[in-house]
Amino acid sequence: MRLAELFYSRLFDMAPPLRQLFRGDLTLQQQRLVTMLGTIVEDLDRLEGLEPTLRELGERHARLGILDAHYATFGDALMWALQRVLWSDFTPEVEDAWRAAYRVMAETMTADTGET
């Protein structure tokens, strides 16, 4: 859960208005984040199989007020947190792989949100 704690801390430091979108205790949201990231790692070679789940997640996020523009901030906060958790294992290759996976996730999640 350290990754999730660091992620949300950094996210809210980077974009304080986003905190209001995550009401109450973040424990459940942190667990969901860790679960989704674990699924991504397990299915890295088959991310297209996660497309329905990611689309549904993107729709839920859009209903909560998360905009397509927020995904860049989320990605930056995630890379920052990963670097702090993985330390020396966060090599340029690992970072590139995470950035590529996040890009696919974000593009899938925002594909049909209705934003222009």
C-alpha positions as CSV (number, residue, x, y, z in Angstrom):
1,M,0.0,0.0,0.0
2,R,3.0,2.3,0.2
3,L,2.8,2.9,-3.5
4,A,-0.8,4.0,-3.3
5,E,-0.2,6.2,-0.3
6,L,2.7,7.9,-2.1
7,F,0.7,8.2,-5.3
8,Y,-2.3,10.0,-3.7
9,S,-0.1,12.2,-1.6
10,R,1.8,13.3,-4.7
11,L,-1.3,13.6,-6.8
12,F,-2.9,16.0,-4.2
13,D,0.3,18.0,-3.9
14,M,0.4,18.4,-7.7
15,A,-3.3,19.2,-8.1
16,P,-5.0,20.1,-4.8
17,P,-8.4,20.5,-6.3
18,L,-8.4,16.8,-7.2
19,R,-8.7,15.9,-3.5
20,Q,-12.3,16.9,-3.4
21,L,-13.1,14.2,-6.0
22,F,-11.9,11.6,-3.5
23,R,-14.1,12.0,-0.5
24,G,-13.5,10.5,2.9
25,D,-11.0,7.8,3.8
26,L,-8.7,6.8,0.9
27,T,-8.1,3.3,2.1
28,L,-10.5,1.6,-0.3
29,Q,-9.4,3.7,-3.2
30,Q,-5.8,2.8,-2.4
31,Q,-6.6,-0.9,-2.4
32,R,-8.4,-0.5,-5.7
33,L,-5.4,1.2,-7.2
34,V,-3.0,-1.5,-6.0
35,T,-5.3,-4.2,-7.3
36,M,-5.6,-2.6,-10.8
37,L,-1.8,-2.1,-11.0
38,G,-1.3,-5.7,-10.0
39,T,-3.7,-6.8,-12.8
40,I,-1.8,-4.6,-15.3
41,V,1.5,-6.2,-14.3
42,E,0.0,-9.7,-14.6
43,D,-1.6,-9.0,-18.0
44,L,1.1,-6.7,-19.4
45,D,1.3,-8.7,-22.6
46,R,-2.5,-8.9,-22.9
47,L,-3.7,-5.4,-22.0
48,E,-6.3,-5.6,-24.8
49,G,-8.0,-8.2,-22.6
50,L,-8.5,-5.5,-19.9
51,E,-10.2,-3.1,-22.4
52,P,-13.7,-3.7,-21.1
53,T,-12.7,-3.2,-17.5
54,L,-10.6,-0.1,-18.3
55,R,-13.5,1.4,-20.4
56,E,-15.9,0.9,-17.5
57,L,-13.4,2.3,-15.0
58,G,-13.0,5.3,-17.3
59,E,-16.7,5.8,-17.4
60,R,-17.0,5.7,-13.6
61,H,-14.1,8.2,-13.3
62,A,-15.8,10.5,-15.8
63,R,-19.1,10.4,-13.8
64,L,-17.1,11.3,-10.7
65,G,-15.7,14.4,-12.4
66,I,-12.3,13.2,-13.5
67,L,-11.4,14.8,-16.8
68,D,-9.3,13.5,-19.6
69,A,-6.8,16.3,-18.8
70,H,-6.3,14.8,-15.3
71,Y,-4.8,11.6,-16.6
72,A,-1.4,13.3,-17.4
73,T,-1.2,14.4,-13.7
74,F,-2.2,10.9,-12.6
75,G,0.6,9.4,-14.8
76,D,3.2,11.8,-13.4
77,A,2.2,11.0,-9.8
78,L,2.3,7.3,-10.6
79,M,5.8,7.5,-12.1
80,W,7.0,9.5,-9.1
81,A,5.5,7.0,-6.6
82,L,6.9,4.0,-8.6
83,Q,10.4,5.6,-8.5
84,R,10.2,5.9,-4.8
85,V,9.0,2.4,-4.2
86,L,11.2,0.6,-6.7
87,W,14.3,2.7,-6.2
88,S,17.2,1.2,-8.0
89,D,14.9,-1.3,-9.8
90,F,13.2,1.7,-11.5
91,T,15.5,1.6,-14.4
92,P,14.9,3.5,-17.6
93,E,13.5,0.3,-19.2
94,V,11.1,-0.2,-16.3
95,E,10.0,3.4,-16.5
96,D,9.5,3.1,-20.2
97,A,7.4,0.0,-19.7
98,W,5.3,1.6,-17.0
99,R,4.8,4.8,-19.1
100,A,3.7,2.7,-22.1
101,A,1.3,0.6,-20.0
102,Y,-0.1,3.8,-18.4
103,R,-0.5,5.4,-21.8
104,V,-2.6,2.4,-23.0
105,M,-4.6,2.5,-19.8
106,A,-5.3,6.2,-20.0
107,E,-6.2,6.1,-23.7
108,T,-8.6,3.3,-23.2
109,M,-10.2,4.8,-20.1
110,T,-10.7,8.1,-21.9
111,A,-11.7,6.7,-25.3
112,D,-15.5,7.3,-24.9
113,T,-15.9,9.8,-22.1
114,G,-17.6,12.4,-24.3
115,E,-14.9,15.0,-23.8
116,T,-13.5,16.9,-26.7
